[in-house]
């Protein structure tokens, strides 16, 4: 048995872990036995002492512990190598490893790969790591070593981009840095044959929003000859696909001038018709509320409106207002690609919200597609929260 400090749960609070849900909330903890420190491993026990799992401890946070093993085993080099090997094997089976046509993908998807608190995205040889728990951050070098072992010649660099989280949540003065190798940014990588210049040093998240790959491809199928508005466009992922599939015009809309410069660069690097592309710097709500362009397709891909359950109601109102404006102004027969990446808003609630927006505008609306994250963002069946991206393609008559 392990000699880690023990975290005992209150009566009846063990059921989620017995169903393999990997989170322990602070309110479920009865007592801690031994000296437990933030970021270290603790052994989770039921109220009467039965072992439940090994977890990274995070004192003073809502999620007090994240389970990394439901077995009482040694957490050593071999443990991390096996975890990384399983994740790499899935991406090999999905056809990403060594694929020059598609070398942008998620390599580690936190709970979806049984590694809660760890995100690793891959950009044409470079693995960009974000640790969302101190425990994972403390193990980052072992994780890096495992990446080198499993990816071999396919890996040229590993960049850790965890400093912001560590400063915000643990008051640690860390710096983002390369754990292995190095690479100049922006760095060219390819998604479905389209080239994107990725800057993980100064860009949002790890540099790109990989989870929309399949949905961008679907947009391309509808884009020929169409007028497309890509709101919250960031680096222009949807815009590139629309132009590549011969859209009549594409407008990339974002409040950030820096983001629009990235979008222009990605249109240019793909040698697309720049005369059909226009960048608009504006708040999305302000623009859609007053827009007079007769768009055939509108993409609504806002940042997470609700990162916590306590702000969910406010987020729902935000989604409803945004979609109401789009439904009101889009031309008859037009399509809206609408998304939510808020973990606190599930598929059913999101659909009800879009329905409420349609009712408010009094137009006929049909759902053509129900959208979600791709297979390199796997959903842990015991952790429904890992299914965070949901979307709809609706037609407005």
N, C-alpha and C positions, 0 to 999 in steps of 0.2 A: 504493500500500500504506500501511497505517496506521503511525504513528510512536509507537504506544503501547509501553510496556515489554513484553517478550516473556516468556511463561511456557512453558518446554519440558517436555514429558512424557517419562516413561521409555519404554523400548522396549515396544511392544505395549499401552500404556495409552491409545492414541488411538482404539481401536475403539468405545468407547461414544459418543464425540463424532462419529465418522464415521456412527454410526447415529442421530445428532441427539439423544442424551441430553444435557441441558444442564448437568450437574454435573461438576466436576473435584474429585476427592478429594485431600486433602493428600498422601497416600501415592503418588499418581501423578506428582507433580512431580519432575523431575530438576534443573532449574535455572531461574533467573530472570535475564533480561538487561535491564539498565536499572533505574532507581529506581522500584520499584513501591510504592505506598502503599495502605493499607486503604481500600476504597471506590472506588478509581479503576479505570479501564478498562485491562485488559491484553489483549494479543493472544496467544491460545493457539496453540502450534505443536507438531507431532509431534516425535518424537525426532530425526528427520533434517531438521527445519525446515519441513515443509509447514504452511501456515496452516489452522487448524481453526475459529476463531471469536473473537469479542470478548466479554469477560466482565467482570463486577464482581469485583474481587479481595478476598479476605477472609483475610488472614494469621492463622495461629494457630487456625483453626477446621477442623473435619472436612471440610466442603465449602469448599474453598479458593477456588473460582471458580464463578460462575453465568453461563452463556452467555446474552447478550441478542441476539446476532446471529451466525449462521453465515456471514455474508458480511462482507467487509472494506469497510465503509461508514462514512460519517460519522455519529457519534452526536450529532445536533443537534436543534433544535426540530422539524424536519420528521420526524425518526425517531420521536420520542415522539408526535407528532400522528398519525402513521400507525398506530402500535401501539394508541393509545387509540381511534382511529376504527374499527379492525377489531373491537375488543371491544364498542364501542357498537353497531356494526352487527349483531352477533350478538344482542344483547339487544333490538334493535328487531325483528329477525326472530322472536324468541321472544315478542314481544308485551308486553314490560315497559315500554318507554319511553312515557310519557304515559298509562299505564293506571291509573286511579284505583282499580280493583278489586284490583290487584296491583302496588303500588309499593314493595315490599320485594324486593330481589334483589341478587345478587352481580354487580358490574360488571367487576371484574378478578379472575381466579382464578389468579394467579401463573403457574406453568409451563403451566397449561391455556390461558392466553392469551399464552404466549410472553413473559411478563414475570416471570421467577423472582425471588422475594423481595418481591412486591408483591400485597397484597390490598386491594381497595376494595369496600365494601358500600354500597348505596344505600337510603336511607330517605326516601321521599316528598320528594325534592328535595335531600337532604343526602347527600353522598358522604363516607364515613368511611374513611380510609386507614390501613393498617398496613404499614410497611416492615420486612421481615424480613432485610434486608441493608443494610449501610452504603452500598453503591452506590446502591440505590434511594432511600435517605434523602437522599443528596446531590442527587438529581435530582427531589426532591418538588415543587419549585416549577414546574419545566418540565412535570411531569405534571399539576399543578393547572391550569396555563395551557391544556394540551391538553384537559382535562375541560371547562373553560369554553367552549372553541371548539367542541367536539363536541356538548355537551349544551344549550348556549344557555339558553333560557328554562326548561328542565326542571331546571336546577341553581340552587339558592339558596345553598348553602354547601359548603365542603370542609373537613373536620376531620381533622387529622393526629394519630393515636393511636399513635405509634411510640416514645414516650419510654421506656417500660418495657423494650422490647427493646434500645434503644440503651444504656441504663444497664447492663443485665445483661450484654450481650455486648461492649460497647465502652467501658464506664465513662464514658459521656458524660452530662452533666447537662443534658438537654433537657427541654422541657415540651410536653405535648400542647397543640395550639393550632389555631385556625382559619387556614387559608391563604387562604381566600376567604369573604366573607360571615360570617354568624353565625346561630345558631338556639338558642332555649331548649330545655332538656330537662326532663322527658321530652317526646318529640316523637311525635305520633300518625302512624302509617303503617298501611297495609292489606295483608293477605296473604289472598288468596282471599276477600275480603269481610270478613274478621275484622280488627278494629282491635287494634293493639298499641302500647303506650306504650314508646318506645325511649329509653334513656339511654346514649349512647355515652361520656359523660364518666366515669361511675362504674360502668357495667355491665361484664360479662365480654365478652371479645373486642371486637367492634365494637358490642356492645349487644344482639345477638340471634343465634340459631342458624338462619340462613337455609337451611342445607342440608337441613333436615328438612321443608321445605314440602310436597312431594309425599307424604311418609310421614305427615305429620299429616292430610292430606286423606284418605288411605287409612284411617287410624284412624277418622275420622269415619263412614265407610261401615259400620263394624262396631259403632258405639257405641250405637245406639238401644236403650234399655231395659237397658243393661248397667252393671255395677259396674266402674269403671275405677280402677286405681292407676297414677299417673304418677310414677315414681321419677326422681331427679335432675331435678326438674321445672323448675328455674330460674324463668323468668318465666311458666311455665304454658302454653306453646304447645300441647302435646298436650291439655292440660286444656280449653282454650277450644274446640278443635275437637270434643272429645267432648261437652261440654255443649251446644254449638251444634247437634249432631246428636241431642240428646235422650237422652243417657245418664241412667240412673236415679240414679247418684251418681258423683262423681269426687273422688278424694283426690290432692292434690298433695303429694309427699313430697320434702323437701330438707333438708340439714343447715344451710342458711343461712336465718336469719330474714329477712334482707334480700331474698333471692330469693322467699320466700313472700309477702312484701308486694307484690312486683311481680306475682306470679301473681294475688293477690286483686284488684289494681288492674285487670288485664287482663280478669278475669271481670266486674268491675263495669262497665268502660267499654263492653263489648259487650252490656250489659243482659241478662245471662244469669241464670238462677235460682240465686242465691247459696245458697239452702237446700240445693241438691244438691252443693255444693262444700265441701270441708274441706281445710285445710292442716295438714300434719303435719311438725313439725321433728324429724328423726331421721336417723341414719346408715342408709343404705339396707340394707346387709347385716344390721345388727342388727334392723331392722324386718321384713324378709322372712323371716328365720330363725325369728321367733317369731309371725308374723302369724296372726290367726284369722279375718279377714274373708274371705268367699268371693267373691273377685274373679273376674269373667268375663274381664277383659283386664288385663294387666300390661305397662307400657312400661319397658324397661331401656335407658336412654340415658346411660351413664356418661361422664365425661371420659376423655380418652385415657389408657389404662393403660400404653401403651408408646410413648414419644416417640423411643426409640432402640432399635436392634437388641439392644444389650447387656442390656436389661431385658425382652426379649420373653418369655422363659420365665416370669418372675414375673407378667407381664401375663396370659398365657394361664391361669395358675392362678387369677388374680383373676376373669377372665371365666367360667371353669368354675364356680367357687364361687358367684358371683352367679346364674348361670343354673340351677345345681342347686337352689338354694333356691326359685327361682321355679317351676321345674318340679315340685318336691316339693309345694308348697303351693297351686298354682292349682287351681280346681275342675275336675272332668272336663268336657272339651269347651272349656275356656278357651283363650284366645289369648295368646301372649307376643310382643310387638314388641321384639326384641332387637337391639342395635347395637354396633358398634365404630367409633370414629373414629381408631384408632391406625394410623398409616401403616405401622408395622412389622409389622402383622398383616394379611395379605392375605385375600381372600374364602375361599379354600380352607381356610386355617388356622383362620379364624373358624368356618366350618361344622363342621370336625372337632372344634373345641372344644365347640360346642353339642351335637354328637353324643355326645361323651364325657360331658357333663353328663346327657344323657338316659339313657345306658346306666347311669350311676351311680345314677340314681333308679328305673330299671326301669319307666318308664311308656311307653306308646305315644305317639309324637310324629310328626307329619307337617309338612312344610314347605309352606305355602300361597303365600308370596311371598318372593322374593329382592329385597332393597331396596338402593338406592344413592343417590348424590347427584344432584340435578336438573341440567338442561341448562345453567343459568347457572353451574354449577361444572364446566366441560368438562374432560375428561381428555385430556392430550397423549398421543397414541398411542405416542410415543417415550419417555414418562416415566411408567411405570405407577404410580409413587409418588403421582401427582396424583389417583389414584382411591383416596381415603382412607376414605370412608364406605361401610360395608357393613352389611347388616342382614338379618334373617329375620323372617317372621311364621310362628310355629309353633303348631299346635294340639296340645294335650295331652289325651289321652283317659284 
